[in-house]
Amino acid sequence: LHRYTTPEGLSFVFSRMKRRLTRPEWLSGALDSLLADLEAYEEEFNAFFPEVIEFVKGGER
């Protein structure tokens, strides 16, 4: 999971994922797109993850 914490690590992950796809071009630009919207993704994650924690604890049954 440590690789997901840096742009370099994500680049490595995407390059490995491309090897498994029949159409690797679908991931072209994925890192740039992700980094361009990173702040929005972080906001969404920070809003969503506490709900996940509560659900796992049994608070949402």
MODELLER restraints for C-alpha pairs under 7 A, 6 or more apart:
rsr = mdl.restraints
at = mdl.atoms
rsr.add(forms.Gaussian(group=physical.xy_distance, feature=features.Distance(at['CA:3:A'], at['CA:9:A']), mean=4.16, stdev=0.5))
rsr.add(forms.Gaussian(group=physical.xy_distance, feature=features.Distance(at['CA:3:A'], at['CA:10:A']), mean=6.18, stdev=0.5))
rsr.add(forms.Gaussian(group=physical.xy_distance, feature=features.Distance(at['CA:4:A'], at['CA:10:A']), mean=5.29, stdev=0.5))
rsr.add(forms.Gaussian(group=physical.xy_distance, feature=features.Distance(at['CA:11:A'], at['CA:31:A']), mean=6.50, stdev=0.5))
rsr.add(forms.Gaussian(group=physical.xy_distance, feature=features.Distance(at['CA:18:A'], at['CA:24:A']), mean=4.60, stdev=0.5))
rsr.add(forms.Gaussian(group=physical.xy_distance, feature=features.Distance(at['CA:18:A'], at['CA:27:A']), mean=6.70, stdev=0.5))
rsr.add(forms.Gaussian(group=physical.xy_distance, feature=features.Distance(at['CA:54:A'], at['CA:60:A']), mean=6.60, stdev=0.5))
